Amino acid sequence: MINRNIRRTLLVTFVAILGLLNGLTASAADIAALTYPPLGPISLPDIEEVKLDNGMRLYLLEDRTLPLIEASVRINGGSYLEPAEKIGLSSLLGELLRSGGTEKWSADELDELLEGIGASAETSSDIIAGSLKLMMLSSQKELAIEVMAEILRRPRFEESRFEQAMVGFKSMISRRNDQADSIGEREFEKVIYGAESAYARHSEYATLKAITREDLKAFHQRVYRPENVQMAIWGDFSRKEVLNLVKKYFGTWEKGKEPLPEFPKVDYSFDKRISVVDLPDARQANAYIGHIGGRLFDEDHPHRIVMNNILGVGFGSRLFNQVRSKAGLCYSVYGVYTANLSYPGIFYNYVATRNETAAKAVRMIIDEIKRFQKEPPTAEELKAAKDRYLNSFVFNFDEKQKVIERLVYYDFFKLPRDFLNKQKEMVEATTAENVLAAANKYLKPDSMRILVVGNQKAFDEPLEKLENGKPELLDVTIPAEN
């Protein structure tokens, strides 16, 4: 309980802040009139790129700021490679690479080793790639390289850790329907990509039960090969010394015999669909309205960034102004146009509203998108949308890890190192005409796929009246564990 003196201090501080704010309101016009110089170009670090004889790609950057050596490893190949009957295999492998021990060190020994010297090593795996991140004192640089070699080349997948990981994964399945928004996000990916797509499917008890330690070893043998590895190392070291250590511990790693398949294609046709997840106890409806998105390297993606900021991002966006501020239908509403490099992203608009206004809110969002295709942005909207992007642009470079990992990612997809700077320049040059053209080219308000999660009986009107197709009732029941 807060005592009287602390309450008095908090009250005095609050009054002082109010007084300060009152003083600022008089000069609000002066603040609005402030001008700032344009954001200048940001130079990229001088990273040395080396390709070993076995195909492994290495990126080195000396940084004497702190006595540390850090590494980020990207392994091409993720869950898109796992068979449908063993979904979860790649994620299990991503966890057990680090936690399951290696040939040299048991799981407990590796834990104790890293904890004893204040180091960290973490592994994971997503749809398209696996990763390893390491940080260690630079005085232990050879140990750092050896630890990475053991984890990547010789994982043990200890039985006890395998069983422990299984318990955790099963627990995640049991809790996946606890939150309505989690249900919506998961199911809307299925609505867009298809329930069986590698970009939307998820593990079940049955697919986990089908996975064995031998499956982990086989998947590791197939994917974790030097030609699939990009290793970035930066910190307090000499490039020559670390290069020799990498060659010592990774140079004998043999290439795989077969190349990995390309990322699965997305088969999508623009059409009208509407789906519902009926939650009788839900007090609000979560609605998702959208269609397939684009690729990050699309020529006019910078125009889409500005377009999206005007339409649905943050306070002052058109969706916010219409659906929340004027109509008062919700607390949360926004739109996102996502773009990936490996496969198309999703354009979606989200609103959390009362069940009794679900259909009205969905209809208003679609109408607003249609209006957006006819009414070009005002000068104020255009400036605000660009500023939103530019004001956060520098945070792409506030950590060396972000910069290096992005350059590694670009290198894999054969994009220029200054790709992000070029994108910034195009955002700055975007005109109202560019935004309107992008809206008409990429937004399809007459071909929306809609998902509503909520209490169907409490909706303000049957979803059929949205004239977006016959509603499909989605069953999100978790199949029982046999």
C-alpha positions in Angstrom: 0.0 0.0 0.0 1.4 3.5 -0.9 2.1 5.5 2.2 1.1 9.2 2.7 4.5 10.7 1.8 4.6 8.8 -1.5 1.1 9.8 -2.3 1.9 13.4 -1.6 5.0 13.2 -3.9 3.0 11.6 -6.7 0.3 14.3 -6.4 2.9 17.2 -6.5 4.6 15.6 -9.5 1.2 15.2 -11.3 0.3 18.8 -10.7 3.6 20.0 -11.9 3.2 17.9 -15.1 -0.2 19.4 -15.7 1.2 22.9 -15.2 3.9 22.1 -17.7 1.4 20.8 -20.2 -0.8 23.8 -19.8 2.2 26.0 -20.5 2.9 24.1 -23.7 -0.6 24.4 -25.1 -0.1 28.1 -25.7 2.8 27.3 -28.0 1.2 24.4 -29.9 1.2 26.4 -33.1 4.9 27.1 -32.7 5.6 23.4 -32.2 3.6 22.5 -35.3 5.6 25.0 -37.3 8.9 23.4 -36.5 10.8 22.0 -39.5 13.5 19.4 -39.6 16.2 18.6 -42.1 15.6 15.5 -44.3 17.0 12.2 -43.1 20.4 11.7 -44.6 21.8 8.5 -46.1 22.9 5.9 -43.6 26.2 4.2 -44.3 26.5 0.4 -44.1 29.3 -1.3 -42.2 32.2 -2.8 -44.1 31.4 -6.5 -43.9 33.8 -9.0 -45.4 32.1 -11.8 -47.2 33.8 -15.2 -47.6 32.6 -18.3 -49.2 34.2 -21.5 -48.0 35.0 -24.4 -50.3 32.0 -26.4 -49.0 29.6 -23.6 -49.9 29.1 -22.1 -46.4 28.9 -18.3 -46.5 30.6 -16.2 -43.9 30.2 -12.5 -43.0 32.8 -10.9 -40.7 32.8 -7.4 -39.1 35.3 -6.2 -36.6 33.9 -4.1 -33.8 36.2 -3.2 -30.9 33.5 -1.4 -28.9 33.0 -4.2 -26.4 35.0 -7.3 -25.5 32.4 -9.6 -27.1 32.0 -11.9 -30.0 28.5 -12.3 -31.4 27.1 -14.4 -34.2 23.9 -14.9 -36.1 23.5 -18.0 -38.3 20.8 -18.4 -40.9 20.1 -22.0 -42.1 18.0 -22.1 -45.3 15.2 -24.6 -44.8 12.3 -24.6 -42.3 8.9 -26.1 -41.7 7.9 -25.9 -45.4 10.1 -29.0 -45.8 8.4 -31.2 -43.2 5.8 -33.8 -44.3 2.2 -33.1 -43.5 1.9 -36.0 -41.2 4.8 -34.7 -39.0 4.0 -31.0 -38.7 6.1 -29.6 -35.8 9.2 -31.5 -36.8 11.2 -28.4 -37.8 10.2 -26.4 -34.7 11.2 -29.3 -32.4 14.5 -29.5 -34.1 15.0 -25.7 -33.8 14.5 -26.0 -30.0 16.5 -29.2 -29.5 19.5 -28.2 -31.5 20.6 -26.1 -28.5 18.7 -27.7 -25.6 19.3 -31.3 -26.6 23.1 -31.4 -26.2 25.8 -32.3 -28.7 28.2 -35.1 -29.3 30.9 -33.4 -27.2 28.7 -32.0 -24.4 25.5 -33.4 -22.9 22.6 -31.0 -22.5 23.4 -30.4 -18.9 27.1 -29.9 -19.6 26.4 -27.4 -22.4 24.0 -25.5 -20.1 26.7 -25.4 -17.3 29.4 -24.4 -19.8 27.6 -21.4 -21.2 26.2 -20.3 -17.8 29.6 -20.5 -16.2 31.1 -18.0 -18.6 28.1 -15.7 -19.0 27.5 -16.7 -22.6 24.3 -17.4 -24.5 23.3 -19.6 -27.4 19.8 -19.9 -28.7 18.3 -21.8 -31.7 15.0 -21.7 -33.4 13.2 -22.5 -36.7 10.4 -20.9 -38.6 8.7 -21.5 -41.9 11.6 -20.8 -44.2 14.8 -21.0 -42.1 16.5 -22.0 -38.9 18.6 -19.8 -36.8 21.4 -19.8 -34.2 22.3 -16.7 -32.1 25.4 -16.6 -29.9 27.1 -14.1 -27.6 30.3 -14.7 -25.7 33.4 -12.9 -24.4 35.9 -12.3 -27.1 38.5 -13.9 -25.0 36.6 -17.2 -25.7 36.4 -16.8 -29.4 37.6 -20.2 -30.3 35.2 -21.8 -27.8 32.4 -19.7 -29.4 33.2 -21.1 -32.9 33.5 -24.6 -31.5 30.1 -24.3 -29.7 28.4 -23.3 -32.9 30.0 -26.2 -34.8 28.8 -28.7 -32.2 25.3 -27.3 -32.2 25.0 -27.1 -35.9 26.9 -30.2 -37.0 26.6 -32.7 -34.2 23.3 -32.3 -32.1 22.5 -35.1 -29.8 18.7 -34.7 -29.3 18.8 -36.3 -25.9 15.8 -38.4 -25.1 14.9 -36.6 -21.9 15.0 -33.2 -23.6 13.1 -34.5 -26.5 10.3 -35.7 -24.2 10.4 -32.4 -22.3 10.0 -30.4 -25.5 7.1 -32.6 -26.5 5.3 -31.7 -23.3 5.8 -28.0 -24.1 4.6 -28.3 -27.6 1.5 -30.2 -26.6 0.8 -27.6 -24.0 0.8 -24.9 -26.7 -1.7 -26.9 -28.6 -4.0 -27.2 -25.6 -3.9 -23.4 -25.1 -4.2 -22.2 -28.7 -7.9 -21.4 -28.4 -7.6 -19.5 -25.2 -7.7 -16.0 -26.9 -10.1 -15.0 -29.6 -7.5 -12.9 -31.4 -5.1 -15.8 -31.5 -7.8 -17.9 -33.1 -8.5 -15.2 -35.7 -4.9 -14.6 -36.7 -4.3 -18.4 -37.1 -7.5 -19.1 -39.0 -7.2 -16.1 -41.3 -3.9 -17.3 -42.5 -5.7 -20.5 -43.5 -8.4 -18.5 -45.2 -5.8 -16.8 -47.3 -3.2 -19.5 -48.0 -5.3 -22.6 -47.5 -5.5 -24.9 -44.5 -3.0 -27.3 -45.9 -0.5 -24.7 -47.0 3.0 -24.7 -45.5 2.4 -21.1 -44.7 -0.6 -21.7 -42.6 -0.7 -25.2 -41.2 0.0 -26.0 -37.6 0.8 -29.1 -35.5 -1.7 -31.3 -33.8 -1.3 -34.0 -31.2 -1.3 -36.6 -33.9 1.5 -35.0 -35.9 3.6 -34.6 -32.8 3.0 -38.2 -31.9 4.3 -39.3 -35.3 7.7 -37.5 -34.7 10.7 -39.5 -33.4 14.2 -38.7 -32.6 15.2 -40.5 -35.8 13.0 -38.0 -37.7 14.9 -35.2 -36.1 18.3 -36.7 -37.1 17.1 -37.3 -40.7 15.7 -33.7 -41.0 18.9 -32.3 -39.6 21.0 -34.4 -42.0 18.9 -33.2 -45.0 18.7 -29.4 -44.1 21.7 -28.5 -42.0 24.4 -28.6 -44.6 27.1 -26.0 -45.2 25.7 -24.8 -48.6 22.5 -23.9 -46.7 24.3 -21.9 -44.0 25.0 -18.2 -43.7 27.1 -17.3 -40.7 27.6 -13.7 -39.6 30.1 -12.9 -36.9 31.0 -9.5 -35.4 32.8 -8.2 -32.4 36.2 -7.8 -30.8 38.5 -9.9 -33.0 40.7 -9.9 -36.1 39.0 -11.1 -39.2 41.9 -13.4 -40.2 41.9 -15.1 -36.8 38.2 -15.8 -36.8 38.2 -16.9 -40.5 40.9 -19.5 -39.6 38.8 -20.7 -36.7 35.7 -21.1 -38.8 37.7 -23.0 -41.4 39.1 -25.2 -38.6 35.7 -26.2 -37.2 33.5 -26.0 -40.3 35.9 -26.6 -43.2 35.5 -30.4 -43.1 31.7 -30.2 -43.1 30.6 -32.0 -46.3 28.0 -30.7 -48.7 24.6 -32.3 -49.0 23.9 -34.6 -51.9 20.6 -33.0 -53.0 19.6 -29.3 -53.2 16.5 -28.3 -51.2 13.3 -27.6 -53.1 12.2 -24.0 -53.7 9.7 -22.4 -51.5 6.1 -23.6 -52.2 4.1 -21.4 -54.6 1.0 -19.7 -53.4 -2.0 -20.6 -55.5 -4.5 -17.7 -55.0 -7.4 -16.4 -56.8 -9.3 -13.2 -55.9 -12.8 -14.1 -54.8 -15.4 -13.5 -52.2 -15.5 -15.7 -49.1 -16.7 -15.3 -45.6 -16.0 -17.5 -42.6 -17.0 -17.5 -39.0 -15.7 -19.0 -35.8 -18.7 -19.1 -33.4 -17.7 -18.4 -29.8 -21.0 -18.3 -27.8 -19.3 -16.8 -24.7 -17.4 -14.1 -26.6 -18.3 -10.5 -25.6 -16.9 -9.0 -28.8 -16.3 -9.8 -32.4 -12.9 -9.9 -34.0 -13.1 -9.4 -37.8 -10.4 -9.8 -40.4 -11.0 -8.5 -43.9 -8.5 -8.8 -46.7 -6.8 -10.9 -49.4 -3.3 -11.9 -50.6 -0.6 -9.3 -50.3 2.7 -8.8 -52.2 6.4 -9.3 -52.3 9.0 -7.0 -50.7 10.8 -6.5 -54.0 7.7 -5.5 -56.0 8.7 -2.3 -57.8 6.0 -0.1 -56.3 6.1 -1.6 -52.8 7.3 1.8 -51.4 4.1 3.3 -52.7 2.1 0.6 -50.9 3.9 1.5 -47.6 2.6 5.1 -47.9 -0.8 3.8 -49.0 -1.1 1.5 -46.1 0.0 4.2 -43.6 -2.8 6.5 -44.8 -5.5 3.8 -44.9 -5.0 1.9 -41.7 -1.9 2.6 -39.6 -2.2 4.4 -36.3 -4.1 7.5 -35.1 -5.3 9.6 -37.9 -5.6 6.8 -40.5 -8.8 6.8 -42.5 -10.0 3.5 -40.9 -9.3 5.0 -37.4 -11.1 8.2 -38.2 -14.1 6.6 -39.7 -14.7 3.4 -37.8 -13.5 4.4 -34.4 -13.6 8.2 -34.1 -16.7 9.1 -36.1 -18.8 5.9 -35.9 -17.6 4.8 -32.4 -17.8 1.2 -33.4 -14.6 -0.1 -31.8 -11.5 0.5 -29.7 -9.1 -1.1 -32.1 -9.1 -0.9 -35.9 -6.1 -1.0 -38.3 -5.0 -2.2 -41.7 -1.7 -3.9 -42.7 -0.2 -4.7 -46.1 2.5 -7.3 -45.5 5.1 -8.2 -48.0 7.7 -11.0 -47.8 10.6 -12.0 -49.9 10.0 -15.8 -50.1 6.2 -15.8 -50.6 3.4 -13.2 -50.8 2.2 -11.5 -47.6 -1.3 -10.7 -46.6 -3.4 -7.5 -46.9 -5.8 -7.5 -44.0 -7.9 -5.1 -42.0 -8.7 -5.9 -38.4 -11.5 -4.5 -36.1 -12.5 -5.5 -32.6 -16.1 -4.5 -32.1 -19.2 -5.5 -30.2 -21.0 -8.5 -31.5 -24.0 -6.3 -32.1 -22.0 -4.1 -34.5 -19.9 -6.8 -36.2 -21.5 -6.7 -39.7 -21.8 -2.9 -39.6 -18.1 -2.5 -38.9 -17.1 -5.0 -41.6 -19.2 -3.2 -44.1 -17.8 0.2 -43.1 -14.2 -1.0 -43.6 -14.9 -2.3 -47.1 -16.7 0.9 -48.0 -13.7 2.9 -46.7 -11.4 0.9 -48.9 -13.6 1.6 -51.9 -13.6 5.3 -51.1 -9.8 5.2 -50.7 -9.6 4.1 -54.3 -11.5 7.3 -55.4 -10.2 10.0 -53.1 -6.4 10.7 -53.3 -4.7 11.5 -50.1 -4.5 15.1 -49.0 -1.2 16.8 -48.6 -1.5 16.4 -44.8 -2.2 12.7 -45.1 0.7 12.2 -47.5 3.1 14.0 -45.2 1.9 12.2 -42.1 2.2 8.8 -43.8 5.8 9.5 -45.0 6.8 10.8 -41.6 5.5 7.7 -39.9 7.8 5.6 -42.0 10.8 8.0 -42.0 10.6 8.7 -38.2 11.1 5.1 -37.5 13.6 4.4 -40.3 16.7 4.9 -38.2 15.6 2.1 -35.8 16.5 -0.3 -38.6 20.1 0.6 -37.9 20.2 1.1 -34.1 21.8 -2.3 -33.5 24.5 -4.0 -35.4 22.7 -7.3 -35.2 19.7 -5.8 -37.1 21.9 -4.4 -39.9 24.0 -7.6 -40.3 21.1 -10.0 -40.2 19.2 -7.9 -42.8 22.3 -7.9 -45.1 22.5 -11.6 -44.8 18.9 -11.9 -45.6 19.3 -9.7 -48.6 22.3 -11.6 -49.8 20.3 -14.9 -49.8 17.6 -13.3 -52.0 20.2 -11.6 -54.2 19.0 -8.1 -53.3 21.5 -5.1 -53.2 22.9 -4.2 -49.9 21.4 -0.7 -50.1 17.9 -2.1 -50.8 16.4 -0.4 -47.7 18.0 3.0 -48.5 16.5 2.8 -52.0 13.2 1.9 -50.5 13.4 5.0 -48.3 14.2 7.2 -51.3 11.1 5.9 -53.1 8.9 6.5 -50.1 10.1 10.0 -49.9 9.4 10.5 -53.6 5.9 9.0 -53.4 3.1 11.3 -54.7 -0.6 11.3 -54.1 -1.0 9.9 -57.6 1.3 7.0 -56.8 -0.8 6.2 -53.7 -4.1 6.3 -55.7 -2.6 4.1 -58.4 -1.3 1.6 -55.8 -4.7 1.5 -54.1 -6.5 0.7 -57.4 -3.9 -1.8 -58.4 -3.4 -3.8 -55.2 -6.6 -3.4 -53.2 -9.6 -5.6 -54.2 -12.6 -4.5 -52.1 -14.9 -6.5 -54.3 -12.9 -9.7 -53.8 -12.5 -9.8 -50.0 -12.1 -12.8 -47.8 -13.7 -12.2 -44.4 -13.3 -14.0 -41.1 -15.4 -13.0 -38.0 -14.7 -14.6 -34.6 -17.4 -14.0 -32.1 -20.9 -14.9 -30.8 -22.8 -15.5 -34.1 -26.2 -15.3 -32.5 -25.5 -11.7 -31.2 -24.3 -10.3 -34.5 -26.3 -7.3 -35.7 -27.4 -9.1 -38.8 -26.7 -12.4 -40.5 -23.4 -12.4 -42.3 -25.1 -13.4 -45.5 -26.3 -9.9 -45.8 -22.8 -8.7 -46.4 -23.1 -10.4 -49.8 -19.7 -11.8 -49.7 -20.6 -15.4 -50.2 -22.3 -18.1 -48.0 -20.7 -18.1 -44.5 -18.6 -21.1 -43.7 -18.6 -22.2 -40.1 -15.0 -23.1 -39.1 -14.5 -25.8 -36.6 -11.5 -24.9 -34.4 -12.0 -27.8 -32.0 -8.6 -29.3 -30.9 -8.6 -33.0 -31.9 -8.2 -35.1 -28.8 -4.8 -36.7 -28.0 -4.9 -40.4 -28.5 
